[in-house]
Every structure is written in C-alpha cells, then in structure tokens.
Amino acid sequence: MNMKTRFLILLMIGFFAHLWNAQTLVKPADFKLSGVASYLKSKGYTIVEETPKYIEVKTKNNADVFLDVDVKKQVIYYSTNILVNTSASKDKIREYIEMVNDRIPLFSVVYVEEKQKAMFQYSFWIKYGFTYESLEDSLSEFGLYVGDALDLDKEQKILQ
C-alpha cells in the first residue's frame, strides 16, 4: 500500500468516526421537554419533577434548576431561587440585585419580595434548533453564573 492509499483510508476512518460521535440537531418541530429530561437523566442529572410545561433538575453539584418552555417553544428558561435573609434591608437587596445584573450580563436576577427570594434566570434559545450537548453546556454555565452571583454577596448578608 502506498502512502496516498494509507492517507485516504485514514481520512475515511476519521470521517466515519466523526459521524458516529457527531451532535444531533434537535429541530423545533421535533422538540419535546421529555427528550430533554431523558437526555439529562442519561448524563447523571436527577429529574425531581417532570410536567409537560417544565422540569425540575437537580444538577451534578446538587442545585435545583427549573427548565420552563415558553408557549411558542422558542426558549427554555432556566431559573433557580435562593432565599433572601429576612434581616436584609430592601436597599441592600436592591443594591445586590443591581450589582449582579451589571456584573453578570449573561443572565438576570429578580427579587420576588412576596416570597423573599432572589430568582436567577437564563434564556436558552431553541427557536432554530439546538443540540442536547449545547443545552447541557449552557446548564453548567448557568450554575457557574449563579456561583459567581453568590460570591458577590461577600459578607453573606443578603442571601441564605
């Protein structure tokens, strides 16, 4: 076998190996939240609750995240809630929320006063399709952003 033939064989093996490991595009018409739940479960996440409109996921680092799908199936909203210390003043809470939203622009945090919680939110767009791998990566990133936001409460006087 000459060098050219060996190179072509190696190239073909690489091409077919790539096909077996390639990520699959989930088209909007094929999207089902149950498919997301099945994929995450297969990757070691715990599905705490599953409904047709949302799933509650316990991440690998033990955080609870809700995944809600909008009515038009264009976006999956990630959210997690952290209780606010009842001793924290409204001004301090507002300052903290503004600081997080200014410093971490990839997601947002909203103060829900009647429930005494900070709700951290992220939008994962699925309007034109997505891969399960990209969804899992974004879920991990969301956890990192929440961790960064928690670190901004340096004196731990705002969040519980």
C-alpha positions, -999 to +999 in steps of 0.1 A: +000+000+000+014+033-010+013+065+012-016+080-008-038+050-002-030+049+035-038+085+039-072+081+021-081+051+044-071+071+075-092+100+062-122+078+056-119+062+091-118+096+106-148+108+087-169+078+097-158+080+133-169+117+133-203+107+121-208+083+150-199+109+175-215+140+159-240+160+179-276+158+166-296+189+159-330+190+176-353+209+153-381+229+168-408+207+153-392+177+170-387+193+204-402+176+234-394+185+270-394+148+279-365+144+255-345+170+274-354+152+307-343+118+292-310+132+279-302+150+312-311+118+332-287+098+309-259+123+318-263+119+355-287+146+364-317+139+387-351+148+374-370+159+405-403+167+387-414+165+351-445+180+336-454+189+300-445+226+307-414+223+330-389+200+346-371+205+378-335+192+376-310+186+404-276+194+389-245+174+395-234+199+422-268+195+439-285+227+428-322+228+419-329+244+385-363+247+368-364+244+330-396+260+316-406+262+279-424+292+265-457+286+248-442+290+213-414+266+220-388+292+212-370+294+245-362+272+275-360+294+306-336+282+334-343+295+369-332+289+404-344+305+436-324+315+466-340+328+498-331+363+509-322+369+545-352+385+562-329+408+581-315+423+549-329+458+541-347+465+509-320+489+499-292+463+504-312+437+484-318+462+456-281+471+455-271+435+454-296+427+426-284+457+405-248+447+411-254+411+399-273+423+368-245+448+360-216+424+365-230+392+351-249+403+319-254+368+306-283+362+330-306+382+352-317+381+388-351+394+401-361+400+437-395+384+444-405+403+476-436+384+485-417+351+486-385+366+500-363+351+473-339+360+445-348+343+412-318+338+389-329+334+352-313+325+319-328+321+284-316+292+262-330+298+227-343+267+208-362+286+181-339+275+153-328+242+168-302+231+193-282+201+204-286+184+237-249+188+243-252+226+239-281+226+264-261+206+289-232+230+285-254+260+290-269+244+321-234+240+335-226+276+326-258+288+343-246+271+375-213+289+373-230+322+368-252+316+399-220+307+418-204+340+407-235+359+418-234+342+452-197+352+455-208+388+451-226+386+484-192+387+501-205+392+537-233+367+532-259+392+545-283+392+515-288+355+506-293+325+527 
